[in-house]
Amino acid sequence: MDQGIGGFVVKYGDWIAIAGLVAILGAFAAYQFRGVVERKKRIGNREPISESDWFAAFYPVAPEKRGAVRDVLAAFAEEIGVEWTKLRPTDTFEEVLLVNRRYSPHDDLEEAELEIASLAEKLGVADQGLPGFTGALTDFLDQWVILCGGEPPRKLTTPGTS
C-alpha cells in the first residue's frame, strides 16, 4: 500500500498547491506589513498635538476654514494608519509618508488617493483637478485649500529670508 512520495503528491497535490499558495501570500503579507511598520515608526513616535495647536503651529488658517484641511488630513491619515495630529506639513510623500520600498512593493498611498478622491466628490470639487501626492504635505494642503475655494495661509518666513 505504500505508494511513496509520488503517490502522496498525486493524492494530495491540490492541497499541497493550496498550502504553498497560502504560504507565499502569507510571506508577502508579512513583508508588506513590515514596510508599513517602518513608516509608522517614522511618524508614530511623534507626540500628537491638539487640533488648535496643530493649526497654530503648522497651518495657520482661520478656524472657520479648518474643516476642509482637517477632513482631508483625517482621511489621509486613516488610510496610512496614523493619527492626523502626528502629521507635519514638512513630511514628504517621497520619504516620510511613503511605505518603505525595501520591504513593500505596494504603496498604500494609492488607497489614500482614492479616499481623497471620494472626499472631493462629496465636496463637489472632484472635477476641478485633485492635487497630486508629491513634494511635502504642505504643498498638497495648499492645493487642497485652493481647490475647496479657500486661500492657503502665508508661508512663514524668518527674518532675512524670502
SULGI-V860651 format. One record per residue. N is the residue number from 1. OMEGA is omega in degrees with one decimal (none if undefined). NEAR is the number of other C-alpha atoms within 10 Angstrom. Layout:
BEGIN
N_OMEGA_NEAR, N_OMEGA_NEAR
END
This chain:
BEGIN
1_-179.6_3, 2_-177.6_6, 3_178.8_10, 4_-177.8_8, 5_-178.4_9, 6_179.0_10, 7_178.2_11, 8_-179.1_12, 9_179.2_14, 10_-176.3_11, 11_-174.1_12, 12_-176.6_11, 13_179.2_13, 14_-179.4_11, 15_177.9_11, 16_178.9_14, 17_179.5_12, 18_179.1_11, 19_177.5_12, 20_178.2_12, 21_178.3_12, 22_179.3_12, 23_178.9_12, 24_179.3_12, 25_177.6_12, 26_178.1_12, 27_177.9_12, 28_179.5_15, 29_179.0_13, 30_178.4_14, 31_177.7_16, 32_-179.0_21, 33_-180.0_14, 34_176.6_17, 35_178.5_21, 36_179.3_23, 37_178.6_17, 38_178.6_19, 39_-179.6_19, 40_175.5_20, 41_-179.3_11, 42_-174.3_12, 43_-170.6_20, 44_-179.0_16, 45_179.0_9, 46_176.9_14, 47_175.3_10, 48_177.4_15, 49_-177.8_15, 50_179.6_11, 51_-178.0_13, 52_177.2_13, 53_179.2_13, 54_-179.2_18, 55_179.9_18, 56_-175.7_13, 57_-168.5_11, 58_-174.7_17, 59_-170.4_22, 60_172.9_18, 61_179.7_17, 62_-177.7_11, 63_-178.8_10, 64_-180.0_7, 65_-174.0_16, 66_-174.3_17, 67_-177.7_12, 68_-179.9_20, 69_-179.9_18, 70_-178.6_16, 71_-179.3_14, 72_176.8_21, 73_-179.5_19, 74_178.9_17, 75_179.3_19, 76_-176.9_22, 77_178.9_19, 78_179.6_14, 79_-179.0_19, 80_171.2_21, 81_175.9_15, 82_174.2_16, 83_-177.1_19, 84_179.3_21, 85_173.4_19, 86_178.0_16, 87_176.9_24, 88_-178.6_18, 89_178.3_14, 90_176.2_13, 91_179.7_16, 92_178.3_18, 93_-176.9_17, 94_-176.5_13, 95_-171.7_14, 96_-171.1_20, 97_-178.8_22, 98_173.8_22, 99_-179.6_26, 100_-176.8_21, 101_178.0_14, 102_-176.3_11, 103_-170.5_17, 104_175.8_20, 105_-178.5_13, 106_-179.6_14, 107_-178.4_16, 108_171.0_17, 109_176.9_18, 110_176.4_13, 111_177.7_13, 112_177.8_19, 113_178.1_18, 114_178.8_13, 115_178.7_17, 116_177.3_23, 117_177.6_19, 118_177.7_14, 119_178.8_17, 120_177.8_21, 121_178.9_12, 122_-179.5_10, 123_179.5_11, 124_-179.1_11, 125_-175.4_16, 126_-176.8_16, 127_-175.9_10, 128_178.3_10, 129_-179.1_12, 130_175.8_16, 131_178.6_18, 132_178.1_12, 133_177.1_18, 134_177.8_11, 135_-178.8_14, 136_-179.9_18, 137_-179.3_19, 138_177.3_18, 139_177.1_17, 140_-179.5_18, 141_177.8_20, 142_179.5_19, 143_179.9_18, 144_179.8_24, 145_177.5_21, 146_179.2_12, 147_-179.3_19, 148_174.8_18, 149_179.3_12, 150_176.7_15, 151_-179.8_14, 152_177.4_18, 153_176.0_13, 154_174.9_10, 155_178.3_11, 156_178.3_11, 157_176.0_8, 158_180.0_7, 159_178.2_6, 160_176.1_5, 161_178.8_6, 162_none_7
END
